Amino acid sequence: MELPADFARRYPAELSGGQRQRVSIARALAAEPDVLLCDEITSALDPDTAVAVMEVLRRLRTERDMTVALVSHEIHLVAAYTDTVHLLDAGRVTAYGPTAALLPTA
């Protein structure tokens, strides 16, 4: 997860938001899941850190052949880093399909 080994001895309050997200991902991966659920994993992160977290998820998805289910309001990240999308409005699915068809990037 690209974190120094000494992070294992640190308290969460001593880590940045992006570092805490990476630690959370590493903790979840210890269970060797087939599916990783991420709820607003990039919220409250600065743009560069949010992209770095999404890059980690992309790499993990490929390396571990796992499914990543992502809940996010950051449409630009969803458009850039996902293959399939389900769009919701008021808790109901309004559309689903290939990300490129539903969220075309400029």
C-alpha contacts under 8 A as a table, 3 or more apart, distances in Angstrom:
res1	aa1	res2	aa2	distance
1	M	22	R	6.22
1	M	23	V	7.57
1	M	25	I	7.94
1	M	26	A	6.39
1	M	56	V	7.43
3	L	7	F	6.88
3	L	19	Q	7.55
3	L	22	R	7.79
4	P	7	F	5.81
5	A	8	A	6.10
6	D	9	R	5.64
6	D	10	R	7.05
7	F	10	R	5.10
10	R	14	E	6.33
10	R	15	L	7.57
11	Y	14	E	5.45
11	Y	15	L	7.24
12	P	15	L	5.43
12	P	20	R	6.56
13	A	16	S	7.75
15	L	18	G	7.99
15	L	19	Q	5.69
15	L	20	R	5.97
16	S	19	Q	5.10
16	S	20	R	6.15
17	G	20	R	5.12
17	G	21	Q	6.25
17	G	44	A	7.55
17	G	45	L	6.29
18	G	21	Q	5.03
18	G	22	R	6.29
18	G	45	L	6.48
18	G	49	T	5.84
18	G	50	A	7.43
18	G	53	V	7.20
19	Q	22	R	5.08
19	Q	23	V	6.18
20	R	23	V	5.02
20	R	24	S	6.11
21	Q	24	S	5.03
21	Q	25	I	6.23
21	Q	41	I	6.92
21	Q	53	V	7.56
22	R	25	I	5.05
22	R	26	A	6.14
22	R	53	V	7.13
23	V	26	A	5.00
23	V	27	R	6.10
24	S	27	R	5.08
24	S	28	A	6.26
25	I	28	A	5.12
25	I	29	L	6.12
26	A	29	L	5.02
26	A	30	A	6.31
27	R	30	A	5.32
27	R	31	A	7.59
28	A	31	A	5.94
28	A	32	E	7.61
28	A	33	P	7.59
28	A	36	L	7.58
29	L	32	E	5.09
29	L	33	P	6.33
29	L	36	L	7.98
33	P	36	L	6.45
33	P	66	M	7.54
34	D	65	D	7.79
34	D	66	M	5.04
34	D	67	T	6.29
35	V	66	M	5.71
35	V	67	T	4.64
35	V	68	V	5.74
35	V	69	A	7.22
36	L	66	M	7.38
36	L	67	T	6.24
36	L	68	V	4.78
36	L	69	A	6.17
37	L	68	V	6.01
37	L	69	A	4.87
37	L	70	L	6.12
38	C	41	I	5.62
38	C	68	V	7.32
38	C	69	A	6.11
38	C	70	L	4.80
38	C	71	V	6.19
39	D	70	L	6.03
39	D	71	V	4.78
39	D	72	S	6.79
40	E	43	S	5.34
40	E	70	L	7.29
40	E	71	V	5.43
40	E	72	S	4.88
40	E	73	H	7.40
41	I	70	L	7.83
41	I	71	V	7.79
41	I	72	S	7.47
42	T	45	L	5.61
42	T	50	A	5.06
42	T	53	V	7.17
42	T	54	M	7.92
42	T	72	S	7.66
43	S	50	A	7.83
43	S	72	S	7.89
45	L	49	T	5.99
45	L	50	A	5.61
46	D	49	T	5.42
46	D	50	A	6.12
47	P	50	A	5.05
47	P	51	V	6.25
48	D	51	V	5.23
48	D	52	A	6.24
49	T	52	A	4.90
49	T	53	V	6.17
50	A	53	V	5.18
50	A	54	M	6.28
51	V	54	M	5.04
51	V	55	E	6.11
51	V	77	L	7.46
52	A	55	E	5.02
52	A	56	V	6.30
53	V	56	V	5.07
53	V	57	L	6.35
54	M	57	L	5.01
54	M	58	R	6.14
54	M	77	L	7.65
54	M	81	Y	6.84
55	E	58	R	5.02
55	E	59	R	6.15
55	E	81	Y	7.94
56	V	59	R	5.16
56	V	60	L	6.10
57	L	60	L	5.08
57	L	61	R	6.03
57	L	68	V	7.51
58	R	61	R	5.17
58	R	62	T	6.46
58	R	81	Y	6.97
59	R	62	T	5.27
59	R	63	E	6.00
60	L	63	E	5.06
60	L	64	R	5.61
60	L	65	D	7.56
60	L	66	M	7.39
61	R	64	R	5.62
61	R	65	D	5.36
61	R	66	M	4.92
61	R	67	T	6.29
61	R	68	V	6.66
62	T	65	D	5.13
62	T	66	M	7.10
72	S	75	I	7.16
72	S	78	V	7.18
74	E	77	L	5.60
74	E	78	V	6.43
75	I	78	V	4.92
75	I	79	A	5.96
75	I	103	L	7.92
76	H	79	A	5.12
76	H	80	A	6.21
76	H	105	T	7.86
77	L	80	A	5.06
77	L	81	Y	5.93
78	V	81	Y	5.41
78	V	82	T	5.59
78	V	85	V	7.92
78	V	99	T	7.97
79	A	82	T	6.16
79	A	99	T	6.19
79	A	100	A	7.11
79	A	103	L	5.66
79	A	104	P	7.01
79	A	105	T	6.59
80	A	105	T	7.55
82	T	85	V	7.11
82	T	99	T	6.47
83	D	98	P	5.87
83	D	99	T	5.31
83	D	100	A	7.44
84	T	96	Y	7.39
84	T	97	G	5.52
84	T	98	P	4.45
84	T	99	T	4.80
85	V	96	Y	5.52
85	V	97	G	5.70
85	V	98	P	6.22
85	V	99	T	5.26
85	V	102	L	7.61
86	H	93	V	6.43
86	H	94	T	7.61
86	H	95	A	5.87
86	H	96	Y	4.23
86	H	97	G	6.75
87	L	93	V	5.61
87	L	94	T	5.63
87	L	95	A	5.20
87	L	96	Y	6.06
88	L	91	G	5.72
88	L	92	R	5.10
88	L	93	V	4.35
88	L	94	T	5.41
88	L	95	A	7.27
89	D	92	R	5.36
89	D	93	V	6.54
89	D	94	T	6.42
93	V	96	Y	7.39
95	A	102	L	7.98
96	Y	102	L	7.58
97	G	101	A	7.23
97	G	102	L	6.92
98	P	101	A	5.46
98	P	102	L	6.51
99	T	102	L	5.19
99	T	103	L	5.44
99	T	104	P	7.26
100	A	103	L	5.45
100	A	104	P	4.97
100	A	105	T	7.39
101	A	104	P	5.97
